[in-house]
Amino acid sequence: MYAVIRRYDGVTDSAEAGRRVDEGFVPLLRRVPGFVAYYWVDAGGGVMVSTSVFEDRTGAEESIRRAADFVRDNLAPLLPNAPQVTAGPVVAAG
């Protein structure tokens, strides 16, 4: 498995960002080959974190492209700062 974690700082409206992600981005992500799971977390203080899990690196890399497009087209006013993106193979899971 392969995971991608994105941290967004400076989120202006976490509830609206969550709604848009749930209604718009999650359905797009589920269609990426190798999709396993996705989580969008409100960490408080204007910070939101997403975690995507895929069967392989190819799916994870596609998710990075789709996320960048979705944020640009649908979330830019709510997520004004570029995310910190971390990706890599899953080496332990529970």
PDB file of N, CA, C and O in Angstrom:
ATOM      1  N   MET A   1       0.841  -1.180   0.000  1.00  0.00           N
ATOM      2  CA  MET A   1       0.000   0.000   0.000  1.00  0.00           C
ATOM      3  C   MET A   1       0.887   1.243   0.000  1.00  0.00           C
ATOM      4  O   MET A   1       2.068   1.195   0.343  1.00  0.00           O
ATOM      5  N   TYR A   2       0.276   2.354  -0.396  1.00  0.00           N
ATOM      6  CA  TYR A   2       0.976   3.623  -0.511  1.00  0.00           C
ATOM      7  C   TYR A   2       0.047   4.710   0.027  1.00  0.00           C
ATOM      8  O   TYR A   2      -1.144   4.707  -0.281  1.00  0.00           O
ATOM      9  N   ALA A   3       0.570   5.630   0.820  1.00  0.00           N
ATOM     10  CA  ALA A   3      -0.261   6.663   1.436  1.00  0.00           C
ATOM     11  C   ALA A   3       0.230   8.054   1.060  1.00  0.00           C
ATOM     12  O   ALA A   3       1.413   8.275   0.800  1.00  0.00           O
ATOM     13  N   VAL A   4      -0.725   8.984   1.041  1.00  0.00           N
ATOM     14  CA  VAL A   4      -0.428  10.394   0.816  1.00  0.00           C
ATOM     15  C   VAL A   4      -1.097  11.181   1.933  1.00  0.00           C
ATOM     16  O   VAL A   4      -2.290  11.017   2.188  1.00  0.00           O
ATOM     17  N   ILE A   5      -0.325  12.034   2.596  1.00  0.00           N
ATOM     18  CA  ILE A   5      -0.846  12.892   3.652  1.00  0.00           C
ATOM     19  C   ILE A   5      -0.650  14.336   3.206  1.00  0.00           C
ATOM     20  O   ILE A   5       0.439  14.733   2.792  1.00  0.00           O
ATOM     21  N   ARG A   6      -1.727  15.112   3.300  1.00  0.00           N
ATOM     22  CA  ARG A   6      -1.668  16.533   2.943  1.00  0.00           C
ATOM     23  C   ARG A   6      -2.082  17.348   4.161  1.00  0.00           C
ATOM     24  O   ARG A   6      -3.122  17.082   4.762  1.00  0.00           O
ATOM     25  N   ARG A   7      -1.283  18.329   4.524  1.00  0.00           N
ATOM     26  CA  ARG A   7      -1.615  19.215   5.641  1.00  0.00           C
ATOM     27  C   ARG A   7      -1.864  20.608   5.078  1.00  0.00           C
ATOM     28  O   ARG A   7      -1.017  21.186   4.396  1.00  0.00           O
ATOM     29  N   TYR A   8      -3.053  21.132   5.383  1.00  0.00           N
ATOM     30  CA  TYR A   8      -3.447  22.466   4.939  1.00  0.00           C
ATOM     31  C   TYR A   8      -3.504  23.398   6.147  1.00  0.00           C
ATOM     32  O   TYR A   8      -4.246  23.138   7.094  1.00  0.00           O
ATOM     33  N   ASP A   9      -2.731  24.474   6.121  1.00  0.00           N
ATOM     34  CA  ASP A   9      -2.744  25.481   7.179  1.00  0.00           C
ATOM     35  C   ASP A   9      -3.485  26.720   6.690  1.00  0.00           C
ATOM     36  O   ASP A   9      -3.492  27.010   5.494  1.00  0.00           O
ATOM     37  N   GLY A  10      -4.105  27.447   7.610  1.00  0.00           N
ATOM     38  CA  GLY A  10      -4.788  28.688   7.252  1.00  0.00           C
ATOM     39  C   GLY A  10      -6.166  28.483   6.651  1.00  0.00           C
ATOM     40  O   GLY A  10      -6.655  29.346   5.923  1.00  0.00           O
ATOM     41  N   VAL A  11      -6.799  27.358   6.942  1.00  0.00           N
ATOM     42  CA  VAL A  11      -8.136  27.075   6.407  1.00  0.00           C
ATOM     43  C   VAL A  11      -9.112  28.111   6.961  1.00  0.00           C
ATOM     44  O   VAL A  11      -9.168  28.333   8.171  1.00  0.00           O
ATOM     45  N   THR A  12      -9.876  28.738   6.079  1.00  0.00           N
ATOM     46  CA  THR A  12     -10.749  29.834   6.497  1.00  0.00           C
ATOM     47  C   THR A  12     -12.131  29.376   6.953  1.00  0.00           C
ATOM     48  O   THR A  12     -12.779  30.085   7.724  1.00  0.00           O
ATOM     49  N   ASP A  13     -12.602  28.216   6.503  1.00  0.00           N
ATOM     50  CA  ASP A  13     -13.920  27.702   6.894  1.00  0.00           C
ATOM     51  C   ASP A  13     -13.862  26.180   6.812  1.00  0.00           C
ATOM     52  O   ASP A  13     -14.082  25.598   5.750  1.00  0.00           O
ATOM     53  N   SER A  14     -13.566  25.547   7.935  1.00  0.00           N
ATOM     54  CA  SER A  14     -13.368  24.092   7.927  1.00  0.00           C
ATOM     55  C   SER A  14     -14.650  23.327   7.620  1.00  0.00           C
ATOM     56  O   SER A  14     -14.602  22.286   6.965  1.00  0.00           O
ATOM     57  N   ALA A  15     -15.795  23.825   8.082  1.00  0.00           N
ATOM     58  CA  ALA A  15     -17.059  23.129   7.814  1.00  0.00           C
ATOM     59  C   ALA A  15     -17.368  23.133   6.318  1.00  0.00           C
ATOM     60  O   ALA A  15     -17.753  22.107   5.759  1.00  0.00           O
ATOM     61  N   GLU A  16     -17.202  24.281   5.677  1.00  0.00           N
ATOM     62  CA  GLU A  16     -17.485  24.368   4.237  1.00  0.00           C
ATOM     63  C   GLU A  16     -16.457  23.559   3.447  1.00  0.00           C
ATOM     64  O   GLU A  16     -16.811  22.901   2.469  1.00  0.00           O
ATOM     65  N   ALA A  17     -15.203  23.600   3.856  1.00  0.00           N
ATOM     66  CA  ALA A  17     -14.180  22.795   3.178  1.00  0.00           C
ATOM     67  C   ALA A  17     -14.533  21.316   3.285  1.00  0.00           C
ATOM     68  O   ALA A  17     -14.431  20.580   2.304  1.00  0.00           O
ATOM     69  N   GLY A  18     -14.946  20.884   4.463  1.00  0.00           N
ATOM     70  CA  GLY A  18     -15.333  19.486   4.653  1.00  0.00           C
ATOM     71  C   GLY A  18     -16.510  19.093   3.778  1.00  0.00           C
ATOM     72  O   GLY A  18     -16.524  18.006   3.201  1.00  0.00           O
ATOM     73  N   ARG A  19     -17.494  19.973   3.678  1.00  0.00           N
ATOM     74  CA  ARG A  19     -18.663  19.685   2.837  1.00  0.00           C
ATOM     75  C   ARG A  19     -18.254  19.534   1.376  1.00  0.00           C
ATOM     76  O   ARG A  19     -18.674  18.593   0.703  1.00  0.00           O
ATOM     77  N   ARG A  20     -17.432  20.464   0.886  1.00  0.00           N
ATOM     78  CA  ARG A  20     -17.007  20.408  -0.516  1.00  0.00           C
ATOM     79  C   ARG A  20     -16.156  19.166  -0.803  1.00  0.00           C
ATOM     80  O   ARG A  20     -16.295  18.537  -1.852  1.00  0.00           O
ATOM     81  N   VAL A  21     -15.288  18.827   0.128  1.00  0.00           N
ATOM     82  CA  VAL A  21     -14.459  17.635  -0.050  1.00  0.00           C
ATOM     83  C   VAL A  21     -15.345  16.386  -0.074  1.00  0.00           C
ATOM     84  O   VAL A  21     -15.182  15.524  -0.938  1.00  0.00           O
ATOM     85  N   ASP A  22     -16.273  16.291   0.865  1.00  0.00           N
ATOM     86  CA  ASP A  22     -17.140  15.118   0.956  1.00  0.00           C
ATOM     87  C   ASP A  22     -18.023  14.967  -0.281  1.00  0.00           C
ATOM     88  O   ASP A  22     -18.179  13.863  -0.804  1.00  0.00           O
ATOM     89  N   GLU A  23     -18.593  16.060  -0.742  1.00  0.00           N
ATOM     90  CA  GLU A  23     -19.527  16.003  -1.864  1.00  0.00           C
ATOM     91  C   GLU A  23     -18.840  15.984  -3.226  1.00  0.00           C
ATOM     92  O   GLU A  23     -19.378  15.417  -4.177  1.00  0.00           O
ATOM     93  N   GLY A  24     -17.666  16.591  -3.336  1.00  0.00           N
ATOM     94  CA  GLY A  24     -17.035  16.719  -4.647  1.00  0.00           C
ATOM     95  C   GLY A  24     -15.778  15.908  -4.848  1.00  0.00           C
ATOM     96  O   GLY A  24     -15.624  15.236  -5.868  1.00  0.00           O
ATOM     97  N   PHE A  25     -14.864  15.965  -3.870  1.00  0.00           N
ATOM     98  CA  PHE A  25     -13.577  15.315  -4.070  1.00  0.00           C
ATOM     99  C   PHE A  25     -13.607  13.818  -3.779  1.00  0.00           C
ATOM    100  O   PHE A  25     -13.023  13.032  -4.526  1.00  0.00           O
ATOM    101  N   VAL A  26     -14.276  13.415  -2.709  1.00  0.00           N
ATOM    102  CA  VAL A  26     -14.294  11.996  -2.358  1.00  0.00           C
ATOM    103  C   VAL A  26     -14.832  11.130  -3.500  1.00  0.00           C
ATOM    104  O   VAL A  26     -14.236  10.093  -3.790  1.00  0.00           O
ATOM    105  N   PRO A  27     -15.927  11.508  -4.158  1.00  0.00           N
ATOM    106  CA  PRO A  27     -16.388  10.697  -5.287  1.00  0.00           C
ATOM    107  C   PRO A  27     -15.354  10.597  -6.414  1.00  0.00           C
ATOM    108  O   PRO A  27     -15.238   9.549  -7.049  1.00  0.00           O
ATOM    109  N   LEU A  28     -14.601  11.673  -6.668  1.00  0.00           N
ATOM    110  CA  LEU A  28     -13.550  11.615  -7.690  1.00  0.00           C
ATOM    111  C   LEU A  28     -12.435  10.665  -7.276  1.00  0.00           C
ATOM    112  O   LEU A  28     -11.931   9.889  -8.088  1.00  0.00           O
ATOM    113  N   LEU A  29     -12.064  10.734  -6.027  1.00  0.00           N
ATOM    114  CA  LEU A  29     -10.964   9.921  -5.525  1.00  0.00           C
ATOM    115  C   LEU A  29     -11.301   8.427  -5.535  1.00  0.00           C
ATOM    116  O   LEU A  29     -10.443   7.587  -5.809  1.00  0.00           O
ATOM    117  N   ARG A  30     -12.547   8.116  -5.235  1.00  0.00           N
ATOM    118  CA  ARG A  30     -12.968   6.700  -5.211  1.00  0.00           C
ATOM    119  C   ARG A  30     -12.835   6.034  -6.573  1.00  0.00           C
ATOM    120  O   ARG A  30     -12.769   4.808  -6.663  1.00  0.00           O
ATOM    121  N   ARG A  31     -12.794   6.836  -7.632  1.00  0.00           N
ATOM    122  CA  ARG A  31     -12.672   6.286  -8.990  1.00  0.00           C
ATOM    123  C   ARG A  31     -11.219   6.069  -9.419  1.00  0.00           C
ATOM    124  O   ARG A  31     -10.961   5.519 -10.490  1.00  0.00           O
ATOM    125  N   VAL A  32     -10.277   6.498  -8.588  1.00  0.00           N
ATOM    126  CA  VAL A  32      -8.865   6.281  -8.912  1.00  0.00           C
ATOM    127  C   VAL A  32      -8.547   4.793  -8.707  1.00  0.00           C
ATOM    128  O   VAL A  32      -8.837   4.246  -7.643  1.00  0.00           O
ATOM    129  N   PRO A  33      -7.958   4.135  -9.711  1.00  0.00           N
ATOM    130  CA  PRO A  33      -7.609   2.719  -9.551  1.00  0.00           C
ATOM    131  C   PRO A  33      -6.719   2.499  -8.333  1.00  0.00           C
ATOM    132  O   PRO A  33      -5.764   3.241  -8.104  1.00  0.00           O
ATOM    133  N   GLY A  34      -7.043   1.476  -7.562  1.00  0.00           N
ATOM    134  CA  GLY A  34      -6.265   1.135  -6.383  1.00  0.00           C
ATOM    135  C   GLY A  34      -6.672   1.869  -5.124  1.00  0.00           C
ATOM    136  O   GLY A  34      -6.013   1.731  -4.094  1.00  0.00           O
ATOM    137  N   PHE A  35      -7.758   2.657  -5.179  1.00  0.00           N
ATOM    138  CA  PHE A  35      -8.227   3.385  -3.999  1.00  0.00           C
ATOM    139  C   PHE A  35      -8.545   2.428  -2.861  1.00  0.00           C
ATOM    140  O   PHE A  35      -9.199   1.406  -3.071  1.00  0.00           O
ATOM    141  N   VAL A  36      -8.083   2.753  -1.651  1.00  0.00           N
ATOM    142  CA  VAL A  36      -8.376   1.952  -0.457  1.00  0.00           C
ATOM    143  C   VAL A  36      -9.186   2.765   0.545  1.00  0.00           C
ATOM    144  O   VAL A  36     -10.235   2.312   1.003  1.00  0.00           O
ATOM    145  N   ALA A  37      -8.709   3.970   0.895  1.00  0.00           N
ATOM    146  CA  ALA A  37      -9.391   4.755   1.928  1.00  0.00           C
ATOM    147  C   ALA A  37      -9.000   6.226   1.810  1.00  0.00           C
ATOM    148  O   ALA A  37      -7.966   6.570   1.237  1.00  0.00           O
ATOM    149  N   TYR A  38      -9.870   7.099   2.377  1.00  0.00           N
ATOM    150  CA  TYR A  38      -9.592   8.525   2.411  1.00  0.00           C
ATOM    151  C   TYR A  38     -10.181   9.090   3.695  1.00  0.00           C
ATOM    152  O   TYR A  38     -11.283   8.717   4.098  1.00  0.00           O
ATOM    153  N   TYR A  39      -9.439   9.994   4.335  1.00  0.00           N
ATOM    154  CA  TYR A  39      -9.892  10.651   5.559  1.00  0.00           C
ATOM    155  C   TYR A  39      -9.559  12.134   5.469  1.00  0.00           C
ATOM    156  O   TYR A  39      -8.461  12.507   5.054  1.00  0.00           O
ATOM    157  N   TRP A  40     -10.518  12.984   5.861  1.00  0.00           N
ATOM    158  CA  TRP A  40     -10.334  14.435   5.897  1.00  0.00           C
ATOM    159  C   TRP A  40     -10.569  14.839   7.350  1.00  0.00           C
ATOM    160  O   TRP A  40     -11.669  14.658   7.871  1.00  0.00           O
ATOM    161  N   VAL A  41      -9.562  15.375   7.997  1.00  0.00           N
ATOM    162  CA  VAL A  41      -9.594  15.615   9.435  1.00  0.00           C
ATOM    163  C   VAL A  41      -9.480  17.106   9.735  1.00  0.00           C
ATOM    164  O   VAL A  41      -8.603  17.791   9.208  1.00  0.00           O
ATOM    165  N   ASP A  42     -10.379  17.601  10.589  1.00  0.00           N
ATOM    166  CA  ASP A  42     -10.283  18.968  11.092  1.00  0.00           C
ATOM    167  C   ASP A  42      -9.425  18.913  12.346  1.00  0.00           C
ATOM    168  O   ASP A  42      -9.888  18.464  13.395  1.00  0.00           O
ATOM    169  N   ALA A  43      -8.186  19.364  12.248  1.00  0.00           N
ATOM    170  CA  ALA A  43      -7.249  19.311  13.365  1.00  0.00           C
ATOM    171  C   ALA A  43      -7.370  20.543  14.267  1.00  0.00           C
ATOM    172  O   ALA A  43      -6.665  20.647  15.270  1.00  0.00           O
ATOM    173  N   GLY A  44      -8.258  21.471  13.915  1.00  0.00           N
ATOM    174  CA  GLY A  44      -8.455  22.670  14.720  1.00  0.00           C
ATOM    175  C   GLY A  44      -7.432  23.744  14.392  1.00  0.00           C
ATOM    176  O   GLY A  44      -6.401  23.474  13.775  1.00  0.00           O
ATOM    177  N   GLY A  45      -7.727  24.946  14.808  1.00  0.00           N
ATOM    178  CA  GLY A  45      -6.812  26.053  14.608  1.00  0.00           C
ATOM    179  C   GLY A  45      -6.509  26.370  13.154  1.00  0.00           C
ATOM    180  O   GLY A  45      -5.417  26.840  12.838  1.00  0.00           O
ATOM    181  N   GLY A  46      -7.468  26.116  12.263  1.00  0.00           N
ATOM    182  CA  GLY A  46      -7.259  26.396  10.851  1.00  0.00           C
ATOM    183  C   GLY A  46      -6.405  25.377  10.127  1.00  0.00           C
ATOM    184  O   GLY A  46      -5.876  25.650   9.050  1.00  0.00           O
ATOM    185  N   VAL A  47      -6.270  24.196  10.723  1.00  0.00           N
ATOM    186  CA  VAL A  47      -5.472  23.124  10.115  1.00  0.00           C
ATOM    187  C   VAL A  47      -6.394  21.963   9.752  1.00  0.00           C
ATOM    188  O   VAL A  47      -7.200  21.514  10.566  1.00  0.00           O
ATOM    189  N   MET A  48      -6.258  21.489   8.517  1.00  0.00           N
ATOM    190  CA  MET A  48      -6.961  20.282   8.088  1.00  0.00           C
ATOM    191  C   MET A  48      -5.940  19.355   7.458  1.00  0.00           C
ATOM    192  O   MET A  48      -4.986  19.796   6.817  1.00  0.00           O
ATOM    193  N   VAL A  49      -6.157  18.061   7.653  1.00  0.00           N
ATOM    194  CA  VAL A  49      -5.220  17.053   7.178  1.00  0.00           C
ATOM    195  C   VAL A  49      -5.995  15.980   6.434  1.00  0.00           C
ATOM    196  O   VAL A  49      -7.028  15.512   6.913  1.00  0.00           O
ATOM    197  N   SER A  50      -5.502  15.588   5.265  1.00  0.00           N
ATOM    198  CA  SER A  50      -6.111  14.472   4.552  1.00  0.00           C
ATOM    199  C   SER A  50      -5.122  13.322   4.478  1.00  0.00           C
ATOM    200  O   SER A  50      -3.909  13.517   4.396  1.00  0.00           O
ATOM    201  N   THR A  51      -5.676  12.122   4.510  1.00  0.00           N
ATOM    202  CA  THR A  51      -4.878  10.911   4.346  1.00  0.00           C
ATOM    203  C   THR A  51      -5.557  10.054   3.295  1.00  0.00           C
ATOM    204  O   THR A  51      -6.734   9.716   3.423  1.00  0.00           O
ATOM    205  N   SER A  52      -4.816   9.708   2.261  1.00  0.00           N
ATOM    206  CA  SER A  52      -5.314   8.847   1.192  1.00  0.00           C
ATOM    207  C   SER A  52      -4.467   7.587   1.176  1.00  0.00           C
ATOM    208  O   SER A  52      -3.247   7.646   1.328  1.00  0.00           O
ATOM    209  N   VAL A  53      -5.120   6.447   0.993  1.00  0.00           N
ATOM    210  CA  VAL A  53      -4.399   5.176   0.933  1.00  0.00           C
ATOM    211  C   VAL A  53      -4.782   4.466  -0.361  1.00  0.00           C
ATOM    212  O   VAL A  53      -5.957   4.371  -0.717  1.00  0.00           O
ATOM    213  N   PHE A  54      -3.768   3.973  -1.050  1.00  0.00           N
ATOM    214  CA  PHE A  54      -3.951   3.280  -2.319  1.00  0.00           C
ATOM    215  C   PHE A  54      -3.175   1.970  -2.314  1.00  0.00           C
ATOM    216  O   PHE A  54      -2.268   1.773  -1.506  1.00  0.00           O
ATOM    217  N   GLU A  55      -3.541   1.093  -3.215  1.00  0.00           N
ATOM    218  CA  GLU A  55      -2.846  -0.181  -3.322  1.00  0.00           C
ATOM    219  C   GLU A  55      -1.418  -0.013  -3.814  1.00  0.00           C
ATOM    220  O   GLU A  55      -0.547  -0.825  -3.503  1.00  0.00           O
ATOM    221  N   ASP A  56      -1.176   1.064  -4.600  1.00  0.00           N
ATOM    222  CA  ASP A  56       0.167   1.240  -5.156  1.00  0.00           C
ATOM    223  C   ASP A  56       0.481   2.714  -5.371  1.00  0.00           C
ATOM    224  O   ASP A  56      -0.381   3.579  -5.211  1.00  0.00           O
ATOM    225  N   ARG A  57       1.708   2.979  -5.731  1.00  0.00           N
ATOM    226  CA  ARG A  57       2.195   4.345  -5.922  1.00  0.00           C
ATOM    227  C   ARG A  57       1.477   5.054  -7.072  1.00  0.00           C
ATOM    228  O   ARG A  57       1.251   6.262  -7.002  1.00  0.00           O
ATOM    229  N   THR A  58       1.120   4.331  -8.115  1.00  0.00           N
ATOM    230  CA  THR A  58       0.467   4.943  -9.262  1.00  0.00           C
ATOM    231  C   THR A  58      -0.836   5.628  -8.851  1.00  0.00           C
ATOM    232  O   THR A  58      -1.091   6.769  -9.235  1.00  0.00           O
ATOM    233  N   GLY A  59      -1.649   4.932  -8.075  1.00  0.00           N
ATOM    234  CA  GLY A  59      -2.902   5.520  -7.605  1.00  0.00           C
ATOM    235  C   GLY A  59      -2.664   6.719  -6.709  1.00  0.00           C
ATOM    236  O   GLY A  59      -3.365   7.725  -6.809  1.00  0.00           O
ATOM    237  N   ALA A  60      -1.675   6.612  -5.834  1.00  0.00           N
ATOM    238  CA  ALA A  60      -1.363   7.719  -4.934  1.00  0.00           C
ATOM    239  C   ALA A  60      -0.926   8.949  -5.716  1.00  0.00           C
ATOM    240  O   ALA A  60      -1.343  10.064  -5.402  1.00  0.00           O
ATOM    241  N   GLU A  61      -0.091   8.757  -6.729  1.00  0.00           N
ATOM    242  CA  GLU A  61       0.357   9.890  -7.533  1.00  0.00           C
ATOM    243  C   GLU A  61      -0.797  10.529  -8.301  1.00  0.00           C
ATOM    244  O   GLU A  61      -0.842  11.748  -8.465  1.00  0.00           O
ATOM    245  N   GLU A  62      -1.723   9.703  -8.767  1.00  0.00           N
ATOM    246  CA  GLU A  62      -2.914  10.249  -9.439  1.00  0.00           C
ATOM    247  C   GLU A  62      -3.745  11.061  -8.453  1.00  0.00           C
ATOM    248  O   GLU A  62      -4.306  12.093  -8.821  1.00  0.00           O
ATOM    249  N   SER A  63      -3.829  10.613  -7.216  1.00  0.00           N
ATOM    250  CA  SER A  63      -4.591  11.362  -6.214  1.00  0.00           C
ATOM    251  C   SER A  63      -3.970  12.727  -5.952  1.00  0.00           C
ATOM    252  O   SER A  63      -4.693  13.694  -5.712  1.00  0.00           O
ATOM    253  N   ILE A  64      -2.654  12.822  -5.991  1.00  0.00           N
ATOM    254  CA  ILE A  64      -1.975  14.100  -5.790  1.00  0.00           C
ATOM    255  C   ILE A  64      -2.374  15.072  -6.904  1.00  0.00           C
ATOM    256  O   ILE A  64      -2.657  16.241  -6.643  1.00  0.00           O
ATOM    257  N   ARG A  65      -2.395  14.586  -8.132  1.00  0.00           N
ATOM    258  CA  ARG A  65      -2.803  15.433  -9.261  1.00  0.00           C
ATOM    259  C   ARG A  65      -4.263  15.868  -9.128  1.00  0.00           C
ATOM    260  O   ARG A  65      -4.594  17.037  -9.326  1.00  0.00           O
ATOM    261  N   ARG A  66      -5.122  14.916  -8.792  1.00  0.00           N
ATOM    262  CA  ARG A  66      -6.548  15.249  -8.674  1.00  0.00           C
ATOM    263  C   ARG A  66      -6.801  16.212  -7.524  1.00  0.00           C
ATOM    264  O   ARG A  66      -7.631  17.114  -7.638  1.00  0.00           O
ATOM    265  N   ALA A  67      -6.096  16.027  -6.426  1.00  0.00           N
ATOM    266  CA  ALA A  67      -6.270  16.927  -5.279  1.00  0.00           C
ATOM    267  C   ALA A  67      -5.850  18.342  -5.643  1.00  0.00           C
ATOM    268  O   ALA A  67      -6.552  19.298  -5.311  1.00  0.00           O
ATOM    269  N   ALA A  68      -4.729  18.489  -6.312  1.00  0.00           N
ATOM    270  CA  ALA A  68      -4.265  19.826  -6.703  1.00  0.00           C
ATOM    271  C   ALA A  68      -5.289  20.502  -7.607  1.00  0.00           C
ATOM    272  O   ALA A  68      -5.585  21.683  -7.429  1.00  0.00           O
ATOM    273  N   ASP A  69      -5.830  19.770  -8.568  1.00  0.00           N
ATOM    274  CA  ASP A  69      -6.844  20.327  -9.473  1.00  0.00           C
ATOM    275  C   ASP A  69      -8.112  20.703  -8.710  1.00  0.00           C
ATOM    276  O   ASP A  69      -8.681  21.772  -8.930  1.00  0.00           O
ATOM    277  N   PHE A  70      -8.551  19.818  -7.811  1.00  0.00           N
ATOM    278  CA  PHE A  70      -9.789  20.072  -7.077  1.00  0.00           C
ATOM    279  C   PHE A  70      -9.646  21.279  -6.163  1.00  0.00           C
ATOM    280  O   PHE A  70     -10.547  22.115  -6.090  1.00  0.00           O
ATOM    281  N   VAL A  71      -8.533  21.372  -5.473  1.00  0.00           N
ATOM    282  CA  VAL A  71      -8.321  22.524  -4.597  1.00  0.00           C
ATOM    283  C   VAL A  71      -8.296  23.808  -5.417  1.00  0.00           C
ATOM    284  O   VAL A  71      -8.944  24.790  -5.052  1.00  0.00           O
ATOM    285  N   ARG A  72      -7.564  23.808  -6.507  1.00  0.00           N
ATOM    286  CA  ARG A  72      -7.489  24.998  -7.363  1.00  0.00           C
ATOM    287  C   ARG A  72      -8.874  25.414  -7.855  1.00  0.00           C
ATOM    288  O   ARG A  72      -9.213  26.598  -7.835  1.00  0.00           O
ATOM    289  N   ASP A  73      -9.667  24.450  -8.293  1.00  0.00           N
ATOM    290  CA  ASP A  73     -10.955  24.751  -8.915  1.00  0.00           C
ATOM    291  C   ASP A  73     -12.103  24.956  -7.928  1.00  0.00           C
ATOM    292  O   ASP A  73     -13.080  25.630  -8.255  1.00  0.00           O
ATOM    293  N   ASN A  74     -12.000  24.378  -6.717  1.00  0.00           N
ATOM    294  CA  ASN A  74     -13.150  24.366  -5.808  1.00  0.00           C
ATOM    295  C   ASN A  74     -12.895  24.854  -4.391  1.00  0.00           C
ATOM    296  O   ASN A  74     -13.839  25.186  -3.674  1.00  0.00           O
ATOM    297  N   LEU A  75     -11.642  24.902  -3.979  1.00  0.00           N
ATOM    298  CA  LEU A  75     -11.363  25.212  -2.577  1.00  0.00           C
ATOM    299  C   LEU A  75     -10.385  26.359  -2.351  1.00  0.00           C
ATOM    300  O   LEU A  75     -10.070  26.673  -1.203  1.00  0.00           O
ATOM    301  N   ALA A  76      -9.906  26.981  -3.396  1.00  0.00           N
ATOM    302  CA  ALA A  76      -8.854  27.994  -3.260  1.00  0.00           C
ATOM    303  C   ALA A  76      -9.177  29.070  -2.215  1.00  0.00           C
ATOM    304  O   ALA A  76      -8.297  29.416  -1.427  1.00  0.00           O
ATOM    305  N   PRO A  77     -10.406  29.614  -2.174  1.00  0.00           N
ATOM    306  CA  PRO A  77     -10.674  30.643  -1.161  1.00  0.00           C
ATOM    307  C   PRO A  77     -10.642  30.098   0.276  1.00  0.00           C
ATOM    308  O   PRO A  77     -10.366  30.840   1.218  1.00  0.00           O
ATOM    309  N   LEU A  78     -10.922  28.818   0.432  1.00  0.00           N
ATOM    310  CA  LEU A  78     -10.970  28.219   1.769  1.00  0.00           C
ATOM    311  C   LEU A  78      -9.625  27.660   2.212  1.00  0.00           C
ATOM    312  O   LEU A  78      -9.350  27.570   3.409  1.00  0.00           O
ATOM    313  N   LEU A  79      -8.794  27.288   1.261  1.00  0.00           N
ATOM    314  CA  LEU A  79      -7.470  26.724   1.542  1.00  0.00           C
ATOM    315  C   LEU A  79      -6.436  27.615   0.852  1.00  0.00           C
ATOM    316  O   LEU A  79      -5.903  27.246  -0.195  1.00  0.00           O
ATOM    317  N   PRO A  80      -6.148  28.784   1.432  1.00  0.00           N
ATOM    318  CA  PRO A  80      -5.318  29.767   0.739  1.00  0.00           C
ATOM    319  C   PRO A  80      -3.835  29.415   0.627  1.00  0.00           C
ATOM    320  O   PRO A  80      -3.118  30.012  -0.177  1.00  0.00           O
ATOM    321  N   ASN A  81      -3.375  28.465   1.415  1.00  0.00           N
ATOM    322  CA  ASN A  81      -1.952  28.106   1.407  1.00  0.00           C
ATOM    323  C   ASN A  81      -1.737  26.738   0.764  1.00  0.00           C
ATOM    324  O   ASN A  81      -2.560  25.834   0.909  1.00  0.00           O
ATOM    325  N   ALA A  82      -0.636  26.602   0.063  1.00  0.00           N
ATOM    326  CA  ALA A  82      -0.290  25.308  -0.535  1.00  0.00           C
ATOM    327  C   ALA A  82      -0.115  24.272   0.571  1.00  0.00           C
ATOM    328  O   ALA A  82       0.400  24.592   1.642  1.00  0.00           O
ATOM    329  N   PRO A  83      -0.537  23.043   0.324  1.00  0.00           N
ATOM    330  CA  PRO A  83      -0.403  22.023   1.360  1.00  0.00           C
ATOM    331  C   PRO A  83       1.027  21.505   1.466  1.00  0.00           C
ATOM    332  O   PRO A  83       1.825  21.600   0.533  1.00  0.00           O
ATOM    333  N   GLN A  84       1.311  20.962   2.622  1.00  0.00           N
ATOM    334  CA  GLN A  84       2.532  20.181   2.793  1.00  0.00           C
ATOM    335  C   GLN A  84       2.129  18.748   2.446  1.00  0.00           C
ATOM    336  O   GLN A  84       1.241  18.180   3.082  1.00  0.00           O
ATOM    337  N   VAL A  85       2.782  18.160   1.434  1.00  0.00           N
ATOM    338  CA  VAL A  85       2.414  16.829   0.960  1.00  0.00           C
ATOM    339  C   VAL A  85       3.533  15.845   1.305  1.00  0.00           C
ATOM    340  O   VAL A  85       4.705  16.076   1.010  1.00  0.00           O
ATOM    341  N   THR A  86       3.136  14.750   1.935  1.00  0.00           N
ATOM    342  CA  THR A  86       4.049  13.677   2.285  1.00  0.00           C
ATOM    343  C   THR A  86       3.480  12.389   1.720  1.00  0.00           C
ATOM    344  O   THR A  86       2.296  12.104   1.904  1.00  0.00           O
ATOM    345  N   ALA A  87       4.308  11.604   1.033  1.00  0.00           N
ATOM    346  CA  ALA A  87       3.828  10.362   0.428  1.00  0.00           C
ATOM    347  C   ALA A  87       4.892   9.282   0.587  1.00  0.00           C
ATOM    348  O   ALA A  87       6.091   9.559   0.616  1.00  0.00           O
ATOM    349  N   GLY A  88       4.416   8.039   0.689  1.00  0.00           N
ATOM    350  CA  GLY A  88       5.374   6.942   0.762  1.00  0.00           C
ATOM    351  C   GLY A  88       4.676   5.623   0.986  1.00  0.00           C
ATOM    352  O   GLY A  88       3.470   5.577   1.228  1.00  0.00           O
ATOM    353  N   PRO A  89       5.452   4.533   0.903  1.00  0.00           N
ATOM    354  CA  PRO A  89       4.882   3.216   1.111  1.00  0.00           C
ATOM    355  C   PRO A  89       4.473   3.015   2.565  1.00  0.00           C
ATOM    356  O   PRO A  89       5.147   3.483   3.483  1.00  0.00           O
ATOM    357  N   VAL A  90       3.372   2.319   2.758  1.00  0.00           N
ATOM    358  CA  VAL A  90       2.924   1.967   4.101  1.00  0.00           C
ATOM    359  C   VAL A  90       3.777   0.790   4.565  1.00  0.00           C
ATOM    360  O   VAL A  90       3.824  -0.245   3.901  1.00  0.00           O
ATOM    361  N   VAL A  91       4.446   0.947   5.700  1.00  0.00           N
ATOM    362  CA  VAL A  91       5.327  -0.116   6.188  1.00  0.00           C
ATOM    363  C   VAL A  91       4.760  -0.831   7.413  1.00  0.00           C
ATOM    364  O   VAL A  91       5.299  -1.853   7.837  1.00  0.00           O
ATOM    365  N   ALA A  92       3.684  -0.304   7.981  1.00  0.00           N
ATOM    366  CA  ALA A  92       2.983  -0.970   9.085  1.00  0.00           C
ATOM    367  C   ALA A  92       1.548  -0.470   9.089  1.00  0.00           C
ATOM    368  O   ALA A  92       1.294   0.695   8.784  1.00  0.00           O
ATOM    369  N   ALA A  93       0.622  -1.330   9.428  1.00  0.00           N
ATOM    370  CA  ALA A  93      -0.790  -0.943   9.469  1.00  0.00           C
ATOM    371  C   ALA A  93      -1.495  -1.748  10.547  1.00  0.00           C
ATOM    372  O   ALA A  93      -1.062  -2.836  10.927  1.00  0.00           O
ATOM    373  N   GLY A  94      -2.591  -1.183  11.028  1.00  0.00           N
ATOM    374  CA  GLY A  94      -3.327  -1.871  12.080  1.00  0.00           C
ATOM    375  C   GLY A  94      -4.780  -1.978  11.765  1.00  0.00           C
ATOM    376  O   GLY A  94      -5.544  -2.533  12.554  1.00  0.00           O
TER     377      GLY A  94
END
